[in-house]
Amino acid sequence: MGFYVWKKSGASFTKDIGKVEVYKGKVILKEHSQAKTETIEKDRSFKSGSLLISSNDADVVLEFPDTRLRLKPDSQIFIEQVVPNIVIYLQKGGLEKETDIGDNSPVLIESGLQRQSVKKYFDSLATPAQRTAETNPDPTGLTQETIQNTLRRSQPLFFRCYTQLLQRSPKAKGQVDLVFTIQSSGKISQPQISGSQLRDDPFRRCLTDVVSRIEFPRFDGRSVSAVFPLKFE
């Protein structure tokens, strides 16, 4: 475990700077103001000067202003506020993008001796093929296989919505049909639910929020309408 010396950086150790959402497994949290560590198995906010360690089976999301990141299993990070930014020191394991990262994100990531914006950090991890796909539209248009593969990668996010629903309605199950349009930029527009056996409004909003954050590869041609059935049981 690494150790850090807190410097005067304009940070407040009493104000929350982020939230950890635990969907599976657990997280060990040690805040600057705490004498002992705390084991977290549900959502909890945290302050500047926090050490977080995820279990090897964890499914954990970190939420900051304009930024959502997934903390990989068996990872360890230290987080502090260095006004006007929030710095994540990556000590072990890794992070993944939960949603697209905007240019205005206040989060910086320090790995090794390099500190950079969260957007540049993930850009540096992208393969040459991924960078090409992001900048050059596919002249063949968006294929059904690409749509299915992209949606499948996001299925854990949909089932997080279902996990939250089960906490409210333990016996809930059924199918939901998601309808949306994919623009040539790869962005989603007009996500909605056309048919559902599950009438819980927060659950339906959660699903459409997930859809709206999905990004497909850019392509040439007209926008594409899609229907994605999801069965929850």
C-alpha positions as CSV (number, residue, x, y, z in Angstrom):
1,M,0.0,0.0,0.0
2,G,1.4,3.4,-0.9
3,F,1.4,6.5,1.4
4,Y,0.8,10.1,0.5
5,V,1.6,13.3,2.3
6,W,-1.3,15.8,2.2
7,K,-0.3,19.2,1.1
8,K,-2.1,22.5,1.2
9,S,-4.0,22.5,-2.0
10,G,-7.2,24.4,-1.2
11,A,-8.9,21.0,-0.7
12,S,-11.6,20.5,1.9
13,F,-11.5,17.2,3.8
14,T,-15.1,17.8,5.0
15,K,-16.8,18.2,1.6
16,D,-17.9,15.2,-0.5
17,I,-16.1,15.2,-3.9
18,G,-17.5,11.9,-5.3
19,K,-19.6,8.9,-4.8
20,V,-18.9,5.1,-5.0
21,E,-21.7,2.9,-6.3
22,V,-21.2,-0.8,-5.4
23,Y,-23.2,-3.2,-7.5
24,K,-21.3,-6.4,-6.6
25,G,-18.6,-7.3,-4.2
26,K,-17.2,-4.6,-1.8
27,V,-14.9,-1.7,-1.4
28,I,-12.6,-0.9,1.5
29,L,-12.6,2.9,2.2
30,K,-10.2,4.8,4.3
31,E,-10.9,8.5,4.5
32,H,-8.4,11.1,5.7
33,S,-10.7,12.0,8.7
34,Q,-11.2,8.4,9.7
35,A,-9.0,6.4,12.1
36,K,-10.2,3.1,10.7
37,T,-11.1,1.6,7.4
38,E,-14.7,1.0,6.4
39,T,-16.1,-1.9,4.2
40,I,-18.7,-0.6,1.7
41,E,-21.3,-2.8,0.0
42,K,-23.7,-0.1,-1.1
43,D,-23.6,3.5,-2.4
44,R,-21.6,6.0,-0.4
45,S,-20.1,9.4,-0.9
46,F,-16.5,10.1,0.0
47,K,-14.2,13.1,0.7
48,S,-10.8,14.3,-0.4
49,G,-8.0,12.2,0.9
50,S,-9.8,8.8,0.4
51,L,-8.2,5.4,-0.3
52,L,-10.4,2.9,-2.1
53,I,-9.6,-0.8,-2.6
54,S,-12.0,-3.0,-4.6
55,S,-12.5,-6.7,-3.9
56,N,-11.5,-9.2,-6.6
57,D,-15.2,-9.7,-7.5
58,A,-16.2,-6.1,-7.4
59,D,-18.5,-4.2,-9.8
60,V,-17.9,-0.6,-8.7
61,V,-18.6,2.8,-10.3
62,L,-17.1,6.1,-9.2
63,E,-19.1,9.2,-9.9
64,F,-17.6,12.7,-10.1
65,P,-18.9,15.9,-11.7
66,D,-19.3,15.2,-15.5
67,T,-17.4,11.9,-15.1
68,R,-18.3,8.2,-14.3
69,L,-15.6,5.6,-14.1
70,R,-15.6,1.9,-13.3
71,L,-13.0,0.7,-10.8
72,K,-11.7,-2.6,-11.9
73,P,-11.7,-5.6,-9.5
74,D,-8.7,-5.9,-7.2
75,S,-7.7,-2.3,-7.7
76,Q,-6.4,0.4,-5.3
77,I,-6.7,4.2,-5.8
78,F,-6.1,7.3,-3.7
79,I,-8.3,10.4,-4.4
80,E,-7.8,14.0,-3.4
81,Q,-9.0,17.3,-4.5
82,V,-6.4,19.7,-5.9
83,V,-8.5,22.7,-6.6
84,P,-9.9,23.0,-9.2
85,N,-9.3,19.4,-10.1
86,I,-9.9,15.9,-8.5
87,V,-6.8,13.7,-8.8
88,I,-7.0,9.9,-8.8
89,Y,-3.6,8.2,-8.0
90,L,-3.7,4.8,-9.6
91,Q,-1.7,2.5,-7.3
92,K,-2.9,-0.9,-8.4
93,G,-5.3,-2.4,-11.0
94,G,-7.1,0.0,-13.3
95,L,-10.1,2.1,-14.4
96,E,-12.5,2.0,-17.3
97,K,-14.8,4.6,-18.8
98,E,-18.4,4.2,-17.7
99,T,-19.6,7.0,-20.0
100,D,-18.0,9.3,-22.5
101,I,-15.6,11.8,-21.0
102,G,-16.2,15.4,-21.8
103,D,-13.5,18.1,-22.2
104,N,-14.8,19.8,-19.0
105,S,-14.2,16.9,-16.6
106,P,-12.3,18.0,-13.5
107,V,-10.7,14.6,-13.0
108,L,-7.0,14.0,-13.5
109,I,-5.4,10.5,-13.3
110,E,-1.8,10.0,-12.1
111,S,-0.3,6.7,-13.1
112,G,3.4,6.2,-12.4
113,L,5.0,9.6,-12.8
114,Q,2.6,11.0,-15.3
115,R,-0.5,13.1,-14.5
116,Q,-3.0,13.8,-17.2
117,S,-6.6,14.6,-17.8
118,V,-9.0,11.6,-17.6
119,K,-9.8,12.0,-21.4
120,K,-6.1,12.0,-22.4
121,Y,-5.5,9.0,-20.1
122,F,-8.0,6.9,-21.8
123,D,-7.0,8.1,-25.2
124,S,-3.4,7.0,-24.4
125,L,-4.8,3.5,-23.7
126,A,-6.7,3.2,-27.0
127,T,-5.3,0.9,-29.7
128,P,-4.4,2.3,-33.1
129,A,-7.5,0.6,-34.5
130,Q,-9.7,2.2,-31.9
131,R,-8.3,5.6,-32.6
132,T,-8.9,5.1,-36.3
133,A,-12.5,4.1,-35.7
134,E,-13.1,7.2,-33.6
135,T,-11.8,9.6,-36.2
136,N,-12.7,7.9,-39.5
137,P,-16.3,7.1,-40.4
138,D,-17.0,3.6,-41.6
139,P,-17.9,4.0,-45.4
140,T,-19.9,0.8,-45.3
141,G,-22.4,2.1,-42.8
142,L,-23.4,0.6,-39.5
143,T,-23.9,-3.2,-39.6
144,Q,-26.3,-5.2,-37.6
145,E,-23.3,-7.1,-36.1
146,T,-21.7,-3.9,-34.9
147,I,-25.0,-2.8,-33.3
148,Q,-25.4,-6.1,-31.5
149,N,-21.8,-6.3,-30.3
150,T,-21.9,-2.7,-29.0
151,L,-25.2,-3.3,-27.1
152,R,-24.0,-6.6,-25.6
153,R,-20.9,-4.8,-24.1
154,S,-23.4,-2.5,-22.3
155,Q,-25.6,-5.3,-20.9
156,P,-24.0,-5.1,-17.4
157,L,-25.2,-1.5,-17.2
158,F,-28.8,-2.5,-18.0
159,F,-28.7,-5.2,-15.4
160,R,-27.5,-2.7,-12.8
161,C,-30.9,-1.0,-13.4
162,Y,-32.6,-4.3,-12.8
163,T,-30.6,-4.9,-9.6
164,Q,-31.9,-1.6,-8.3
165,L,-35.4,-2.6,-9.3
166,L,-35.2,-5.8,-7.4
167,Q,-34.3,-3.9,-4.3
168,R,-37.7,-2.2,-4.6
169,S,-39.7,-5.2,-6.1
170,P,-37.9,-8.5,-5.4
171,K,-40.2,-10.5,-7.7
172,A,-40.0,-8.2,-10.7
173,K,-39.3,-9.9,-14.1
174,G,-40.3,-9.4,-17.7
175,Q,-39.2,-8.1,-21.1
176,V,-38.5,-4.5,-22.1
177,D,-38.1,-3.3,-25.7
178,L,-35.8,-0.3,-26.1
179,V,-36.2,1.8,-29.2
180,F,-33.7,4.5,-30.3
181,T,-32.0,6.1,-33.3
182,I,-28.2,5.9,-34.0
183,Q,-26.9,9.1,-35.7
184,S,-24.0,8.9,-38.1
185,S,-21.8,10.5,-35.4
186,G,-22.4,7.3,-33.3
187,K,-24.5,9.2,-30.8
188,I,-27.9,8.0,-29.6
189,S,-31.0,10.1,-30.0
190,Q,-34.7,9.6,-29.0
191,P,-34.3,6.6,-26.6
192,Q,-37.6,5.3,-25.4
193,I,-39.4,2.2,-24.3
194,S,-41.9,0.9,-26.8
195,G,-43.1,-2.1,-24.8
196,S,-42.5,-3.3,-21.3
197,Q,-43.9,-5.8,-18.8
198,L,-42.2,-3.8,-16.1
199,R,-43.9,-0.5,-15.2
200,D,-41.5,0.8,-12.6
201,D,-40.7,4.4,-13.7
202,P,-37.3,4.8,-12.1
203,F,-36.3,1.4,-13.8
204,R,-37.5,2.6,-17.2
205,R,-35.6,6.0,-16.8
206,C,-32.5,4.1,-15.7
207,L,-32.6,2.0,-18.9
208,T,-33.1,5.0,-21.2
209,D,-30.3,6.8,-19.4
210,V,-28.0,3.9,-20.1
211,V,-29.0,3.8,-23.8
212,S,-28.4,7.5,-24.2
213,R,-24.8,7.2,-23.0
214,I,-23.9,4.4,-25.5
215,E,-21.7,5.4,-28.4
216,F,-21.4,3.5,-31.7
217,P,-18.6,3.8,-34.2
218,R,-19.1,6.7,-36.6
219,F,-20.4,5.8,-40.1
220,D,-21.4,7.3,-43.4
221,G,-25.0,7.4,-44.5
222,R,-28.4,7.9,-42.8
223,S,-29.2,7.5,-39.2
224,V,-30.3,4.0,-38.1
225,S,-33.4,3.0,-36.1
226,A,-33.0,0.1,-33.7
227,V,-35.0,-2.0,-31.4
228,F,-33.3,-3.9,-28.6
229,P,-35.3,-6.4,-26.5
230,L,-34.1,-7.1,-23.0
231,K,-35.4,-9.9,-20.8
232,F,-34.9,-9.7,-17.1
233,E,-35.5,-12.6,-14.8
